Amino acid sequence: MAELPDLTFFSRILNRKYSDKKSGSWKSQCRKKINVSEAALKSALKGQELIRVRREGKTLQLDFSGYQVLIRCYKKKLTT
């Protein structure tokens, strides 16, 4: 399981790299873990701006314009 400082570190990196950028194409790496179809996810996030990435507990939450939030839970060890 990823530790809290790791998630904080990853959220800072993702904020620096992707904040204030429009979302382009999305590809799901783990389709079984998404509770909507991949087409619905692409449709909902297409053209949305990533406002920020934040750590909330043991999750990373990606806040998009249009009040869309994508939550990623880390149950496995993160590798770099």
Order of alpha helices (4+ residues) and beta strands (2+ residues): alpha-beta-alpha-beta-beta-beta
